[in-house]
Amino acid sequence: MGIFISGMYRTAGELLKQAQKTLETARVGEPLENAELLLAYALGKSRLTLRAFPDFPVGENQRLDFSALLERKAAGEPLAYITGRAAFLEYEFIVSPAVLVPRPETEQLARFALDWLNGRAGACDVLDLGAGSGCIACALALRAKARVTASDISPDALAVAKTNAEALGAAVRFVRSDLFAGITGKFDLIVSNPPYIPSEELAGLAPEVRREPACALDGGPDGLELLRRIIGEAPAHLNPGGVLMLETGSGQRAAIKTMFSAGVWRGLEFLDDFSGFDRYFIARV
């Protein structure tokens, strides 16, 4: 694309105006917010500083660095991959193209899990199935009395998750596993944000989402392939009274209800996300 912001723009405010226009032309959502975040990253400053001091001078090398970052964003690269960081709850996580970018919907899943764990009298055994960056596993290990195991089929994802756990001081045990294939023992809570997008819909996703790992998005022909496996196999890995909490795709609730066998599961609750879309379920054995 060859984005180049001319040297005639020498202040943060001037650069932001031009960057916003560039991202608008590239049809990037929230162009001003993205421009501010990229310039703050390039300068090592906060967005608040940029807003408070629009006349803040920007050097030539910093301007060129910002132009390169802006080009990547305009080409559809997720902001988190550009900066290598993403926020989840109050923590900052390292992310890379090996893992999904943590999302607010998954933060809510983690909050449901934390509420359940912190309502228990003692420490619980927890499995984060398909941990990705490790954001759920680390948050639970840091904010609840829990012995946390995190699994993923991807060695690259596990490497990212381990790095995050070490950086945050989160006590998490990691296992490479295709869902439950390599998992031993039983747990009080199993939590997961599995792939749930139908395969044929992947090509129609936003350009930024298509940059994320397909194996973490593709839920098979109907989007329910991994959900079926998890629901079918989870009871053998749950202690009596144990709970399964999953994030799912909007519109999948009716199909998911048919997957629960009477006599195996004692309770099933569906919950909506912040936008009012069906997004989670909590099941008990």
C-alpha positions as CSV (number, residue, x, y, z in Angstrom):
1,M,0.0,0.0,0.0
2,G,3.0,2.3,0.6
3,I,1.4,4.6,3.2
4,F,3.6,7.6,3.8
5,I,2.8,10.6,6.0
6,S,4.6,13.6,4.8
7,G,7.2,15.4,6.9
8,M,5.1,18.5,6.8
9,Y,3.0,17.0,9.6
10,R,5.2,17.3,12.6
11,T,2.9,17.3,15.6
12,A,0.7,14.5,17.2
13,G,-2.5,16.4,16.3
14,E,-1.5,16.8,12.7
15,L,-0.4,13.2,12.3
16,L,-3.7,12.0,13.8
17,K,-5.8,14.0,11.4
18,Q,-4.0,12.5,8.4
19,A,-4.0,9.0,9.9
20,Q,-7.7,9.1,10.6
21,K,-8.3,10.0,6.9
22,T,-6.1,7.2,5.8
23,L,-7.9,4.6,7.9
24,E,-11.3,6.0,6.8
25,T,-10.3,5.5,3.2
26,A,-9.2,2.0,4.0
27,R,-12.6,1.4,5.7
28,V,-11.1,0.6,9.0
29,G,-13.6,0.8,11.8
30,E,-13.1,3.4,14.6
31,P,-10.4,5.2,12.6
32,L,-9.6,7.9,15.1
33,E,-9.3,5.4,18.0
34,N,-7.1,3.2,16.0
35,A,-4.9,6.1,14.9
36,E,-4.5,7.3,18.5
37,L,-3.6,3.8,19.7
38,L,-1.0,3.3,17.0
39,L,0.6,6.8,17.5
40,A,0.6,6.3,21.3
41,Y,2.4,3.0,20.7
42,A,4.9,4.5,18.3
43,L,5.7,7.3,20.7
44,G,5.6,5.4,23.9
45,K,2.9,7.8,25.2
46,S,-0.7,7.4,26.4
47,R,-3.7,8.4,24.4
48,L,-4.6,10.9,27.1
49,T,-1.2,12.6,26.6
50,L,-1.9,12.9,22.8
51,R,-5.3,14.4,23.4
52,A,-4.0,16.8,26.1
53,F,-1.0,17.9,24.0
54,P,-1.9,17.9,20.3
55,D,1.1,20.1,19.6
56,F,3.5,17.4,21.0
57,P,6.4,17.3,18.5
58,V,7.0,14.0,16.5
59,G,10.5,13.3,15.2
60,E,11.3,12.0,11.7
61,N,12.0,8.4,12.8
62,Q,8.9,8.3,14.9
63,R,6.8,9.6,12.0
64,L,8.2,6.9,9.7
65,D,7.6,4.2,12.3
66,F,4.0,5.4,12.7
67,S,3.5,5.3,8.9
68,A,4.7,1.7,8.9
69,L,2.3,0.8,11.7
70,L,-0.6,2.6,9.9
71,E,0.1,0.7,6.7
72,R,-0.3,-2.6,8.6
73,K,-3.5,-1.5,10.1
74,A,-4.9,-0.2,6.8
75,A,-4.1,-3.6,5.3
76,G,-6.4,-5.3,7.8
77,E,-4.0,-6.5,10.5
78,P,-5.5,-6.6,14.0
79,L,-4.3,-3.8,16.3
80,A,-3.3,-6.4,18.9
81,Y,-1.0,-8.2,16.5
82,I,0.7,-4.9,15.6
83,T,1.3,-3.9,19.2
84,G,1.7,-7.5,20.4
85,R,-0.5,-6.7,23.4
86,A,-4.2,-7.0,24.3
87,A,-6.1,-6.2,27.5
88,F,-8.2,-8.8,29.3
89,L,-10.0,-7.8,32.5
90,E,-7.3,-5.7,34.2
91,Y,-4.4,-7.6,32.8
92,E,-2.2,-7.1,29.7
93,F,-1.5,-10.2,27.6
94,I,1.0,-10.9,24.9
95,V,-0.7,-11.9,21.7
96,S,0.5,-13.1,18.3
97,P,-1.1,-14.5,15.1
98,A,-0.9,-17.9,16.8
99,V,-3.8,-17.0,19.1
100,L,-7.2,-15.2,19.0
101,V,-7.3,-11.6,20.1
102,P,-9.1,-11.6,23.5
103,R,-12.6,-10.1,23.3
104,P,-15.1,-8.5,25.7
105,E,-17.5,-11.4,25.2
106,T,-14.8,-13.8,26.5
107,E,-14.1,-11.4,29.4
108,Q,-17.7,-12.0,30.4
109,L,-17.3,-15.7,30.3
110,A,-14.3,-15.3,32.6
111,R,-16.4,-13.2,35.0
112,F,-19.1,-16.0,35.1
113,A,-16.4,-18.5,36.0
114,L,-14.9,-16.2,38.7
115,D,-18.3,-15.6,40.2
116,W,-18.8,-19.4,40.5
117,L,-15.3,-20.1,41.8
118,N,-15.4,-17.3,44.4
119,G,-18.7,-18.6,45.6
120,R,-17.2,-21.9,46.6
121,A,-15.8,-22.6,50.1
122,G,-12.5,-24.2,49.0
123,A,-10.1,-24.4,46.1
124,C,-11.4,-25.9,42.9
125,D,-9.8,-27.8,40.0
126,V,-10.3,-25.9,36.7
127,L,-9.7,-26.8,33.1
128,D,-9.5,-24.1,30.4
129,L,-10.1,-26.1,27.3
130,G,-8.5,-24.5,24.2
131,A,-6.7,-21.8,26.1
132,G,-5.2,-19.8,23.3
133,S,-3.4,-16.8,24.8
134,G,-4.1,-18.2,28.3
135,C,-6.2,-15.1,29.1
136,I,-9.0,-17.1,30.9
137,A,-6.7,-19.5,32.6
138,C,-4.4,-16.8,33.9
139,A,-7.3,-14.6,35.1
140,L,-8.8,-17.5,37.0
141,A,-5.5,-18.5,38.6
142,L,-4.9,-14.9,39.7
143,R,-8.3,-14.0,40.9
144,A,-9.8,-17.2,42.4
145,K,-8.8,-20.1,44.7
146,A,-8.2,-22.6,41.9
147,R,-5.8,-25.1,40.6
148,V,-5.8,-24.3,36.9
149,T,-4.9,-26.5,33.9
150,A,-4.9,-25.0,30.4
151,S,-4.9,-27.0,27.2
152,D,-4.6,-26.3,23.5
153,I,-3.9,-28.4,20.4
154,S,-1.5,-25.7,19.1
155,P,2.1,-25.7,20.4
156,D,2.5,-22.1,19.2
157,A,-0.6,-21.1,21.2
158,L,0.7,-22.9,24.3
159,A,4.0,-21.1,24.0
160,V,2.2,-17.7,24.1
161,A,0.0,-18.8,27.0
162,K,3.1,-20.0,29.0
163,T,4.8,-16.7,28.4
164,N,1.8,-14.8,29.7
165,A,1.5,-17.0,32.7
166,E,5.1,-16.4,33.6
167,A,4.9,-12.7,33.0
168,L,1.8,-12.4,35.2
169,G,2.9,-14.8,37.9
170,A,-0.1,-17.1,37.3
171,A,0.2,-20.7,38.5
172,V,-1.2,-22.6,35.5
173,R,-0.4,-26.1,34.4
174,F,-0.2,-26.5,30.6
175,V,-1.1,-29.6,28.5
176,R,-1.0,-30.0,24.8
177,S,-4.3,-31.8,23.9
178,D,-6.9,-32.1,21.2
179,L,-9.9,-31.2,23.5
180,F,-10.0,-34.0,26.1
181,A,-7.7,-36.5,24.3
182,G,-4.7,-35.7,26.5
183,I,-6.5,-34.7,29.6
184,T,-6.5,-36.9,32.7
185,G,-8.2,-36.4,36.0
186,K,-11.5,-34.6,36.9
187,F,-12.4,-31.0,37.4
188,D,-14.9,-28.9,39.3
189,L,-15.1,-26.4,36.4
190,I,-14.4,-26.7,32.7
191,V,-14.5,-23.4,30.8
192,S,-14.0,-22.9,27.1
193,N,-14.3,-20.5,24.2
194,P,-14.2,-23.1,21.4
195,P,-14.4,-22.5,17.6
196,Y,-18.1,-22.1,16.7
197,I,-18.2,-20.3,13.4
198,P,-19.6,-22.4,10.5
199,S,-16.9,-23.1,7.9
200,E,-18.7,-21.5,5.0
201,E,-19.0,-18.2,7.0
202,L,-15.2,-17.8,7.5
203,A,-14.6,-16.1,4.1
204,G,-17.3,-13.5,4.9
205,L,-15.7,-12.4,8.2
206,A,-14.1,-9.0,8.6
207,P,-10.6,-8.7,7.2
208,E,-9.1,-8.4,10.7
209,V,-10.8,-11.5,12.0
210,R,-9.7,-13.5,8.9
211,R,-6.1,-12.8,10.1
212,E,-6.7,-14.8,13.2
213,P,-6.0,-18.5,13.3
214,A,-8.6,-20.4,11.4
215,C,-8.3,-23.4,13.8
216,A,-9.6,-21.2,16.6
217,L,-12.6,-20.0,14.6
218,D,-13.7,-22.9,12.4
219,G,-16.5,-24.9,14.1
220,G,-17.1,-27.2,11.2
221,P,-20.0,-27.3,8.7
222,D,-22.6,-26.1,11.1
223,G,-20.3,-24.4,13.7
224,L,-21.2,-27.0,16.3
225,E,-18.6,-29.7,15.7
226,L,-16.4,-29.0,18.7
227,L,-19.4,-28.1,20.9
228,R,-20.8,-31.5,20.3
229,R,-17.5,-33.1,21.3
230,I,-17.1,-31.0,24.4
231,I,-20.6,-31.6,25.6
232,G,-20.4,-35.3,24.9
233,E,-17.1,-35.9,26.6
234,A,-17.1,-33.3,29.5
235,P,-19.2,-35.4,32.0
236,A,-16.4,-38.0,32.2
237,H,-14.0,-35.2,33.3
238,L,-16.2,-33.4,35.8
239,N,-16.5,-34.1,39.5
240,P,-20.1,-34.6,40.9
241,G,-21.7,-31.2,40.9
242,G,-19.1,-29.9,38.4
243,V,-19.9,-27.2,35.9
244,L,-19.2,-26.7,32.2
245,M,-19.2,-23.1,30.9
246,L,-18.9,-22.3,27.2
247,E,-19.0,-19.3,24.9
248,T,-21.0,-20.1,21.8
249,G,-22.2,-18.4,18.6
250,S,-25.4,-16.3,18.6
251,G,-28.3,-18.3,17.2
252,Q,-27.0,-21.7,18.3
253,R,-29.0,-22.0,21.5
254,A,-31.8,-24.3,20.1
255,A,-29.3,-26.7,18.5
256,I,-27.2,-26.8,21.7
257,K,-30.2,-27.7,23.8
258,T,-30.6,-31.0,21.9
259,M,-27.0,-32.1,22.8
260,F,-27.7,-32.5,26.5
261,S,-28.7,-36.0,27.5
262,A,-31.3,-36.3,30.3
263,G,-29.9,-38.1,33.3
264,V,-26.4,-36.9,32.6
265,W,-26.8,-33.2,33.1
266,R,-28.8,-31.8,36.1
267,G,-29.1,-28.2,35.0
268,L,-28.7,-26.0,31.9
269,E,-28.7,-22.2,31.9
270,F,-28.3,-19.9,28.9
271,L,-27.0,-16.3,29.2
272,D,-26.8,-13.4,26.8
273,D,-23.9,-11.1,26.1
274,F,-23.8,-7.3,26.6
275,S,-25.6,-6.8,23.3
276,G,-28.4,-9.1,24.2
277,F,-27.3,-12.0,21.9
278,D,-27.4,-15.6,23.2
279,R,-23.7,-16.3,23.9
280,Y,-23.1,-18.6,26.8
281,F,-24.3,-21.7,28.6
282,I,-23.7,-23.1,32.0
283,A,-24.4,-26.8,32.5
284,R,-24.1,-28.9,35.7
285,V,-23.6,-32.7,36.2
